[in-house]
Amino acid sequence: MEATFYNAVDYVQYLEGRLKLGDVRKAEVKALVDTGATFPALPREIVSQLALPSLGEHPAETAEGAGKVELAANVIIEIDDRIAQSPIIIRPEGTTPLIGIVALEQMGYKVDPTTGKLIKGLPLML
């Protein structure tokens, strides 16, 4: 799925009128939806392109079991006409960008279990 990741600090400055949208650091990527992932994940080179600072390593349950993941500061994620905000898991260079369930729920997307396709709904605001 096509997604745009924006540097959240730049994006807020755009909303405040201090930056033009064209000056906001962004990355347009083809990402994989991973409903087993909590947070979105980007390869290190895209995190660098967005100038996202590292938040350090944090304990996490991963596909390989208990371990640590490195998190980066928040991004704004845009898919179609929907946006979400989330910290990013930093993955090794060259890996596929992932969209996790938190961002999908913020945008109101659900996954149809029979087709695997995304369905637009209303965002969860609980």
DSSP file (Angstrom, degrees, kcal/mol; ACC not computed):
  #  RESIDUE AA STRUCTURE BP1 BP2  ACC     N-H-->O    O-->H-N    N-H-->O    O-->H-N    TCO  KAPPA ALPHA  PHI   PSI    X-CA   Y-CA   Z-CA
    1    1 A M              0   0    0      0, 0.0    30,-3.3     0, 0.0     2,-0.3   0.000 360.0 360.0 360.0 142.7    0.0    0.0    0.0
    2    2 A E  E     +A   30   0A   0     28,-0.2     2,-0.3    26,-0.0    78,-0.3  -0.621 360.0 168.4 -78.5 132.2    1.2    3.5   -0.8
    3    3 A A  E     -A   29   0A   0     26,-2.6    26,-3.0    -2,-0.3     2,-0.5  -0.991  27.2-143.5-143.6 149.1    1.9    5.6    2.3
    4    4 A T  E     -AB  28  78A   0     74,-2.4    74,-2.8    -2,-0.3     2,-0.5  -0.970  11.8-160.3-115.6 128.5    3.5    9.0    3.0
    5    5 A F  E     -AB  27  77A   0     22,-2.7    22,-2.2    -2,-0.5     2,-0.3  -0.932  11.4-167.1-107.5 126.3    5.5    9.4    6.2
    6    6 A Y  E     -AB  26  76A   0     70,-3.1    70,-1.9    -2,-0.5     2,-0.5  -0.863  32.4-106.9-112.1 146.2    6.1   13.0    7.4
    7    7 A N  E  >  - B   0  75A   0     18,-2.5     4,-2.4    -2,-0.3    68,-0.2  -0.625  33.8-144.0 -63.9 120.0    8.5   14.4   10.0
    8    8 A A  H  > S+     0   0    0     66,-1.2     4,-2.2    -2,-0.5     5,-0.2   0.846  95.4  52.4 -64.6 -35.9    6.0   15.3   12.7
    9    9 A V  H  > S+     0   0    0     65,-0.3     4,-1.9     2,-0.2    -1,-0.2   0.942 112.3  45.7 -65.4 -46.1    7.8   18.4   13.9
   10   10 A D  H  > S+     0   0    0      1,-0.2     4,-2.1     2,-0.2    -2,-0.2   0.909 111.1  54.0 -59.6 -42.3    7.9   19.8   10.3
   11   11 A Y  H  X S+     0   0    0     -4,-2.4     4,-2.3     1,-0.2    -1,-0.2   0.889 107.0  50.1 -63.8 -40.3    4.3   18.9    9.8
   12   12 A V  H  X S+     0   0    0     -4,-2.2     4,-2.0     2,-0.2    -1,-0.2   0.902 108.9  52.5 -63.9 -40.0    3.2   20.8   12.9
   13   13 A Q  H  <>S+     0   0    0     -4,-1.9     5,-2.7     1,-0.2     6,-1.0   0.871 108.3  51.7 -63.8 -34.9    5.2   23.8   11.6
   14   14 A Y  H ><5S+     0   0    0     -4,-2.1     3,-1.4     4,-0.2    -2,-0.2   0.929 108.8  50.0 -63.0 -45.6    3.3   23.5    8.3
   15   15 A L  H 3<5S+     0   0    0     -4,-2.3    -2,-0.2     1,-0.3    -1,-0.2   0.835 109.9  51.4 -63.2 -32.2    0.0   23.4   10.2
   16   16 A E  T 3<5S-     0   0    0     -4,-2.0    -1,-0.3    -5,-0.2    -2,-0.2   0.494 118.7-113.1 -82.0  -4.2    1.1   26.6   12.1
   17   17 A G  T < 5S+     0   0    0     -3,-1.4    -3,-0.2    -4,-0.3    -2,-0.1   0.591  89.1 112.4  84.4  10.9    1.9   28.3    8.8
   18   18 A R  S   <S+     0   0    0     -5,-2.7     2,-0.3    -6,-0.2    -4,-0.2   0.628  78.2  34.0 -92.1 -14.9    5.7   28.4    9.5
   19   19 A L  S    S-     0   0    0     -6,-1.0     2,-0.3    -8,-0.1    -2,-0.2  -0.972  80.1-120.9-134.1 150.8    6.6   25.9    6.7
   20   20 A K    >   -     0   0    0     -2,-0.3     3,-2.0     1,-0.1     4,-0.5  -0.645  31.6-115.9 -83.0 150.7    5.1   25.2    3.3
   21   21 A L  G >  S+     0   0    0      1,-0.3     3,-1.3    -2,-0.3    -1,-0.1   0.861 116.6  59.8 -56.4 -36.0    3.9   21.6    2.8
   22   22 A G  G 3  S+     0   0    0      1,-0.3    -1,-0.3     3,-0.0     4,-0.1   0.678 101.7  54.6 -66.4 -16.8    6.6   21.2    0.1
   23   23 A D  G <  S+     0   0    0     -3,-2.0     2,-0.4     2,-0.1    -1,-0.3   0.489  82.0 105.5 -94.8  -4.9    9.3   21.9    2.7
   24   24 A V  S <  S-     0   0    0     -3,-1.3     2,-0.2    -4,-0.5   -16,-0.1  -0.628  80.6-116.1 -76.0 127.9    8.1   19.2    5.2
   25   25 A R        +     0   0    0     -2,-0.4   -18,-2.5    25,-0.1     2,-0.3  -0.470  50.9 161.9 -66.1 129.5   10.5   16.3    5.1
   26   26 A K  E     -A    6   0A   0    -20,-0.2     2,-0.4    -2,-0.2   -20,-0.2  -0.954  33.6-150.0-147.0 162.9    8.6   13.3    3.8
   27   27 A A  E     -A    5   0A   0    -22,-2.2   -22,-2.7    -2,-0.3     2,-0.6  -0.976   9.8-153.9-137.4 123.0    9.1    9.8    2.4
   28   28 A E  E     +A    4   0A   0     -2,-0.4     2,-0.3   -24,-0.2   -24,-0.2  -0.876  32.6 167.4 -96.8 121.4    6.6    8.2    0.0
   29   29 A V  E     -A    3   0A   0    -26,-3.0   -26,-2.6    -2,-0.6     2,-0.7  -0.866  44.9-119.9-133.9 161.1    6.8    4.5    0.3
   30   30 A K  E     -A    2   0A   0     -2,-0.3     2,-0.3   -28,-0.2   -28,-0.2  -0.937  46.8-172.8 -98.2 115.1    5.2    1.2   -0.6
   31   31 A A        -     0   0    0    -30,-3.3     2,-0.5    -2,-0.7    67,-0.2  -0.743  23.4-127.3-114.8 157.9    4.5   -0.4    2.8
   32   32 A L  E     -c   98   0A   0     65,-2.6    67,-2.4    -2,-0.3     2,-0.5  -0.875  23.4-128.1-101.3 132.4    3.2   -3.7    4.0
   33   33 A V  E     -c   99   0A   0     -2,-0.5     2,-0.5    65,-0.2    67,-0.2  -0.710  26.8-174.2 -79.6 126.1    0.3   -3.8    6.4
   34   34 A D    >   -     0   0    0     65,-2.7     3,-1.8    -2,-0.5    67,-0.4  -0.872  13.8-176.3-126.1  96.8    1.2   -5.9    9.4
   35   35 A T  T 3  S+     0   0    0     -2,-0.5    -1,-0.1     1,-0.3    66,-0.1   0.611  85.0  62.6 -70.3 -10.2   -1.7   -6.4   11.8
   36   36 A G  T 3  S+     0   0    0     -3,-0.1     2,-0.4    64,-0.0    -1,-0.3   0.539  91.0  82.6 -87.1  -7.8    0.7   -8.3   14.1
   37   37 A A    <   -     0   0    0     -3,-1.8    64,-3.0    62,-0.2    65,-0.3  -0.788  62.2-159.8 -98.4 139.3    2.8   -5.2   14.6
   38   38 A T  S    S+     0   0    0     -2,-0.4    64,-2.0    62,-0.2    65,-0.5   0.957  76.6  30.3 -77.3 -55.7    1.8   -2.5   17.1
   39   39 A F  S    S-     0   0    0     62,-0.1    62,-0.1    63,-0.1    49,-0.1  -0.641  89.8-100.4-103.8 159.0    3.8    0.4   15.6
   40   40 A P        -     0   0    0      0, 0.0    49,-2.5     0, 0.0     2,-0.4  -0.356  37.5-150.8 -67.8 159.5    4.9    1.3   12.1
   41   41 A A  E     -dE  89  98A   0     57,-1.9    57,-2.8    47,-0.2    49,-0.2  -0.999  13.0-174.2-138.5 139.0    8.4    0.4   11.1
   42   42 A L  E     -d   90   0A   0     47,-2.2    49,-2.9    -2,-0.4    54,-0.1  -0.962  32.5-103.7-129.7 147.7   10.8    2.0    8.7
   43   43 A P  E >>  -d   91   0A   0      0, 0.0     4,-1.8     0, 0.0     3,-1.3  -0.377  39.9-108.1 -66.4 152.2   14.3    1.1    7.5
   44   44 A R  H 3> S+     0   0    0     47,-2.0     4,-2.4     1,-0.3     5,-0.2   0.815 115.9  59.7 -52.7 -37.2   17.1    3.1    8.9
   45   45 A E  H 3> S+     0   0    0      1,-0.2     4,-1.9     2,-0.2    -1,-0.3   0.846 107.4  45.6 -65.7 -31.4   17.8    5.0    5.7
   46   46 A I  H <> S+     0   0    0     -3,-1.3     4,-2.1     2,-0.2    -1,-0.2   0.869 109.7  54.4 -77.2 -36.6   14.2    6.4    5.6
   47   47 A V  H  <>S+     0   0    0     -4,-1.8     5,-2.1     2,-0.2     4,-0.4   0.909 111.3  46.6 -58.9 -42.1   14.4    7.3    9.3
   48   48 A S  H ><5S+     0   0    0     -4,-2.4     3,-1.2     1,-0.2    -2,-0.2   0.908 108.5  54.5 -65.9 -42.7   17.6    9.3    8.4
   49   49 A Q  H 3<5S+     0   0    0     -4,-1.9    -1,-0.2     1,-0.3    -2,-0.2   0.865 111.1  45.9 -58.6 -36.7   15.9   10.9    5.4
   50   50 A L  T 3<5S-     0   0    0     -4,-2.1    -1,-0.3   -25,-0.1    -2,-0.2   0.530 108.6-129.2 -83.2  -6.4   13.1   12.1    7.7
   51   51 A A  T < 5 +     0   0    0     -3,-1.2    -3,-0.2    -4,-0.4    -2,-0.1   0.903  44.8 169.0  57.9  45.4   15.7   13.3   10.3
   52   52 A L      < -     0   0    0     -5,-2.1    -1,-0.2    21,-0.1     2,-0.1  -0.777  30.7-130.1 -90.1 125.2   13.9   11.5   13.1
   53   53 A P        -     0   0    0      0, 0.0    20,-2.4     0, 0.0     2,-0.2  -0.457  24.3-110.3 -73.2 147.2   15.9   11.3   16.3
   54   54 A S  E     -F   72   0A   0     18,-0.2    18,-0.3    -2,-0.1     3,-0.1  -0.514  16.4-159.7 -73.3 141.9   16.3    8.0   18.0
   55   55 A L  E     -     0   0A   0     16,-3.8    17,-0.2     1,-0.4    -1,-0.1   0.276  48.9-113.5-100.8   6.8   14.4    7.5   21.3
   56   56 A G  E     -F   71   0A   0     15,-0.6    15,-2.3     2,-0.0    -1,-0.4  -0.273  47.1 -41.9  90.3-178.1   16.8    4.6   22.2
   57   57 A E  E     -F   70   0A   0     13,-0.2    13,-0.2    -3,-0.1    11,-0.0  -0.665  54.9-172.9 -90.7 143.3   16.2    0.9   22.6
   58   58 A H  E     -F   69   0A   0     11,-2.8    11,-2.5    -2,-0.3     9,-0.1  -0.983  31.3 -99.9-135.7 144.8   13.1   -0.4   24.4
   59   59 A P  E     +F   68   0A   0      0, 0.0     2,-0.3     0, 0.0     9,-0.3  -0.352  53.3 160.8 -62.8 142.6   12.0   -3.8   25.5
   60   60 A A  E     -F   67   0A   0      7,-2.7     7,-2.6     5,-0.1     2,-0.6  -0.992  44.6-115.1-159.3 156.3    9.5   -5.4   23.1
   61   61 A E  E     +F   66   0A   0     -2,-0.3     5,-0.2     5,-0.2     2,-0.2  -0.890  44.9 175.7 -94.0 122.4    7.9   -8.7   22.0
   62   62 A T  E >   -F   65   0A   0      3,-2.5     3,-2.0    -2,-0.6     7,-0.0  -0.642  50.0 -90.2-119.5 177.8    9.0   -9.3   18.4
   63   63 A A  T 3  S+     0   0    0      1,-0.3     3,-0.1    -2,-0.2    -2,-0.0   0.790 129.9  51.7 -58.7 -27.3    8.5  -12.2   15.9
   64   64 A E  T 3  S-     0   0    0      1,-0.4    -1,-0.3     0, 0.0     2,-0.2   0.452 122.6-103.5 -88.2  -1.3   11.7  -13.6   17.3
   65   65 A G  E <  S-F   62   0A   0     -3,-2.0    -3,-2.5     2,-0.0    -1,-0.4  -0.715  71.8  -5.6 111.7-165.5   10.5  -13.4   20.9
   66   66 A A  E    S+F   61   0A   0     -2,-0.2     2,-0.3    -5,-0.2    -5,-0.2  -0.393  83.6 111.8 -66.8 139.2   11.3  -11.0   23.7
   67   67 A G  E     -F   60   0A   0     -7,-2.6    -7,-2.7    -2,-0.1     2,-0.4  -0.856  61.0 -70.7-173.0-152.4   14.0   -8.5   22.9
   68   68 A K  E     -F   59   0A   0     -9,-0.3     2,-0.3    -2,-0.3   -11,-0.1  -0.962  30.4-165.1-129.1 147.1   14.6   -4.8   22.3
   69   69 A V  E     -F   58   0A   0    -11,-2.5   -11,-2.8    -2,-0.4     2,-0.5  -0.961  22.6-123.6-126.9 149.5   13.7   -2.5   19.4
   70   70 A E  E     -FG  57  90A   0     20,-0.5    20,-3.2    -2,-0.3     2,-0.3  -0.816  28.6-157.1 -92.8 128.3   15.0    1.0   18.6
   71   71 A L  E     -FG  56  89A   0    -15,-2.3   -16,-3.8    -2,-0.5   -15,-0.6  -0.782   3.8-156.5-104.9 149.3   12.3    3.6   18.4
   72   72 A A  E     -FG  54  88A   0     16,-2.9    16,-1.7    -2,-0.3   -18,-0.2  -0.820  35.8 -81.0-116.9 161.8   12.4    6.9   16.6
   73   73 A A  E     -     0   0A   0    -20,-2.4    15,-0.2    -2,-0.3    -1,-0.2  -0.026  66.9 -66.3 -57.9 164.7   10.4   10.1   17.2
   74   74 A N  E     -     0   0A   0     13,-0.2   -66,-1.2   -67,-0.1   -65,-0.3  -0.075  46.9-167.1 -58.6 148.6    6.9   10.5   15.9
   75   75 A V  E     -BG   7  86A   0     11,-2.5    11,-1.9   -68,-0.2     2,-0.5  -0.877  22.8-124.1-123.8 161.9    5.9   10.7   12.3
   76   76 A I  E     -BG   6  85A   0    -70,-1.9   -70,-3.1    -2,-0.3     2,-0.5  -0.952  28.7-157.6-101.3 127.7    2.6   11.6   10.6
   77   77 A I  E     -BG   5  84A   0      7,-2.9     7,-1.8    -2,-0.5     2,-0.5  -0.917   5.8-165.4-109.9 131.7    1.5    8.8    8.4
   78   78 A E  E     +BG   4  83A   0    -74,-2.8   -74,-2.4    -2,-0.5     2,-0.4  -0.974  12.2 172.8-121.0 126.6   -0.9    9.5    5.5
   79   79 A I  E >   - G   0  82A   0      3,-2.1     3,-2.5    -2,-0.5     2,-0.2  -0.991  69.7 -44.3-129.8 122.0   -2.8    6.9    3.6
   80   80 A D  T 3  S-     0   0    0     -2,-0.4   -77,-0.0   -78,-0.3     0, 0.0  -0.401 125.2 -23.9  53.7-121.1   -5.4    8.1    1.1
   81   81 A D  T 3  S+     0   0    0     -2,-0.2     2,-0.3    -3,-0.1    -1,-0.3   0.136 120.6  94.3-105.5  19.3   -7.2   10.9    2.9
   82   82 A R  E <   - G   0  79A   0     -3,-2.5    -3,-2.1     2,-0.0     2,-0.3  -0.835  51.9-166.1-114.6 148.7   -6.4    9.6    6.4
   83   83 A I  E     + G   0  78A   0     -2,-0.3     2,-0.3    -5,-0.2    -5,-0.2  -0.945   7.1 177.2-131.5 156.4   -3.6   10.5    8.9
   84   84 A A  E     - G   0  77A   0     -7,-1.8    -7,-2.9    -2,-0.3     2,-0.4  -0.949  19.3-137.8-145.9 163.4   -2.2    9.0   12.0
   85   85 A Q  E     + G   0  76A   0     -2,-0.3    -9,-0.2    -9,-0.2   -11,-0.1  -0.990  34.3 145.3-127.6 137.3    0.7    9.9   14.4
   86   86 A S  E     - G   0  75A   0    -11,-1.9   -11,-2.5    -2,-0.4     2,-0.1  -0.988  48.0-102.6-163.1 152.0    3.0    7.3   15.9
   87   87 A P  E     -     0   0A   0      0, 0.0     2,-0.4     0, 0.0   -14,-0.2  -0.405  45.4-126.3 -68.8 164.2    6.6    6.6   17.0
   88   88 A I  E     - G   0  72A   0    -16,-1.7   -16,-2.9   -15,-0.2     2,-0.5  -0.919   1.7-134.0-119.2 138.6    8.5    4.4   14.5
   89   89 A I  E     -dG  41  71A   0    -49,-2.5   -47,-2.2    -2,-0.4     2,-0.6  -0.804  28.0-132.0 -84.6 130.2   10.4    1.2   15.0
   90   90 A I  E     -dG  42  70A   0    -20,-3.2   -20,-0.5    -2,-0.5   -49,-0.0  -0.754  27.9-171.6 -87.6 122.8   13.8    1.5   13.3
   91   91 A R  E     -d   43   0A   0    -49,-2.9   -47,-2.0    -2,-0.6     3,-0.1  -0.650  33.4 -78.9-107.6 166.3   14.5   -1.5   11.1
   92   92 A P    >   -     0   0    0      0, 0.0     3,-1.6     0, 0.0    -1,-0.1  -0.223  62.4 -81.5 -61.6 155.3   17.7   -2.5    9.3
   93   93 A E  T 3  S+     0   0    0      1,-0.2     3,-0.1   -50,-0.2   -51,-0.0  -0.246 114.3  23.4 -56.4 142.2   18.6   -0.8    6.0
   94   94 A G  T 3  S+     0   0    0      1,-0.3    -1,-0.2    -3,-0.1     2,-0.1   0.418  90.2 130.5  83.1  -1.3   16.8   -2.2    2.9
   95   95 A T    <   -     0   0    0     -3,-1.6    -1,-0.3     1,-0.1    -4,-0.1  -0.421  65.7 -94.1 -83.5 163.2   13.9   -3.8    4.8
   96   96 A T        -     0   0    0     -2,-0.1   -65,-0.1   -54,-0.1    -1,-0.1  -0.564  38.8-114.8 -77.2 132.5   10.2   -3.2    3.9
   97   97 A P        -     0   0    0      0, 0.0   -65,-2.6     0, 0.0     2,-0.4  -0.405  34.6-153.2 -62.7 144.0    8.3   -0.4    5.6
   98   98 A L  E     -cE  32  41A   0    -57,-2.8   -57,-1.9   -67,-0.2     2,-0.5  -0.932  13.8-150.4-123.0 145.2    5.5   -1.7    7.8
   99   99 A I  E     -c   33   0A   0    -67,-2.4   -65,-2.7    -2,-0.4   -62,-0.2  -0.976  24.8-153.5-110.5 120.3    2.2   -0.1    8.9
  100  100 A G     >  -     0   0    0     -2,-0.5     4,-1.7   -67,-0.2   -62,-0.2  -0.308  28.5 -98.8 -90.1 175.8    1.1   -1.5   12.3
  101  101 A I  H  > S+     0   0    0    -64,-3.0     4,-2.7   -67,-0.4     5,-0.2   0.798 114.3  62.8 -67.3 -32.5   -2.3   -1.8   13.9
  102  102 A V  H  > S+     0   0    0    -64,-2.0     4,-2.2   -65,-0.3    -1,-0.2   0.947 107.7  42.6 -60.8 -48.5   -2.1    1.4   16.0
  103  103 A A  H  > S+     0   0    0    -65,-0.5     4,-1.7     2,-0.2    -1,-0.2   0.906 113.6  52.8 -64.7 -40.8   -1.8    3.7   12.9
  104  104 A L  H  X>S+     0   0    0     -4,-1.7     5,-2.6     1,-0.2     4,-0.6   0.923 110.7  46.8 -61.0 -43.7   -4.5    1.7   11.1
  105  105 A E  H ><5S+     0   0    0     -4,-2.7    19,-1.5     1,-0.2     3,-0.8   0.885 108.2  55.5 -66.7 -37.8   -7.0    2.1   13.9
  106  106 A Q  H 3<5S+     0   0    0     -4,-2.2    -1,-0.2     1,-0.2    -2,-0.2   0.857 111.7  44.9 -60.6 -33.5   -6.2    5.8   14.3
  107  107 A M  H 3<5S-     0   0    0     -4,-1.7    -1,-0.2    -5,-0.2    -2,-0.2   0.529 117.6-113.3 -88.4  -7.0   -7.1    6.1   10.6
  108  108 A G  T <<5 +     0   0    0     -3,-0.8    13,-1.9    -4,-0.6     2,-0.3   0.636  65.2 146.1  86.2  13.8  -10.3    4.0   10.9
  109  109 A Y  E   < -H  120   0B   0     -5,-2.6     2,-0.3    11,-0.2    -1,-0.3  -0.614  24.8-174.0 -85.9 145.6   -9.0    1.1    8.7
  110  110 A K  E     -H  119   0B   0      9,-2.2     9,-3.2    -2,-0.3     2,-0.6  -0.943  23.2-123.7-129.3 154.8  -10.0   -2.5    9.4
  111  111 A V  E     -H  118   0B   0     -2,-0.3     7,-0.2     7,-0.2     6,-0.1  -0.887  19.2-130.8-102.4 125.5   -8.7   -5.6    7.7
  112  112 A D     >  -     0   0    0      5,-3.0     4,-3.2    -2,-0.6     5,-0.3  -0.640  16.0-150.4 -71.1 117.1  -11.3   -7.9    6.1
  113  113 A P  T  4 S+     0   0    0      0, 0.0    -1,-0.2     0, 0.0    -2,-0.0   0.735  91.5  49.5 -67.2 -20.9  -10.2  -11.3    7.4
  114  114 A T  T  4 S+     0   0    0      1,-0.1    -2,-0.0     3,-0.1    -3,-0.0   0.830 127.0  21.2 -86.4 -31.8  -11.5  -13.2    4.4
  115  115 A T  T  4 S-     0   0    0     -3,-0.2     3,-0.1     2,-0.2    -1,-0.1   0.663  90.5-132.3-108.0 -21.0   -9.9  -11.0    1.7
  116  116 A G     <  +     0   0    0     -4,-3.2     2,-0.2     1,-0.3    -2,-0.0   0.520  62.2 134.6  78.9   4.7   -7.0   -9.4    3.6
  117  117 A K        -     0   0    0     -5,-0.3    -5,-3.0     1,-0.1    -1,-0.3  -0.560  60.4-108.3 -89.3 152.7   -8.0   -6.0    2.1
  118  118 A L  E     -H  111   0B   0     -7,-0.2     2,-0.4    -2,-0.2    -7,-0.2  -0.575  28.5-159.5 -78.8 140.2   -8.3   -2.8    4.1
  119  119 A I  E     -H  110   0B   0     -9,-3.2    -9,-2.2    -2,-0.3     2,-0.4  -0.983  16.7-128.2-119.9 128.9  -11.8   -1.4    4.7
  120  120 A K  E     +H  109   0B   0     -2,-0.4   -11,-0.2   -11,-0.2     2,-0.2  -0.617  43.6 148.5 -76.9 132.1  -12.3    2.3    5.6
  121  121 A G        -     0   0    0    -13,-1.9   -12,-0.0    -2,-0.4    -1,-0.0  -0.605  52.4 -60.7-136.7-159.6  -14.4    2.8    8.7
  122  122 A L        -     0   0    0     -2,-0.2   -14,-0.2     1,-0.1   -15,-0.1  -0.745  57.6-104.7 -92.0 142.2  -14.5    5.4   11.4
  123  123 A P        -     0   0    0      0, 0.0     2,-0.6     0, 0.0   -17,-0.2  -0.313  34.2-111.6 -61.2 147.0  -11.4    6.0   13.6
  124  124 A L        +     0   0    0    -19,-1.5   -16,-0.1     1,-0.1   -19,-0.0  -0.725  37.8 175.5 -79.9 121.6  -11.6    4.6   17.1
  125  125 A M              0   0    0     -2,-0.6    -1,-0.1     1,-0.1   -19,-0.0  -0.188 360.0 360.0-120.3  39.9  -11.7    7.5   19.5
  126  126 A L              0   0    0      0, 0.0    -1,-0.1     0, 0.0    -2,-0.0   0.447 360.0 360.0 -82.8 360.0  -12.1    5.7   22.8
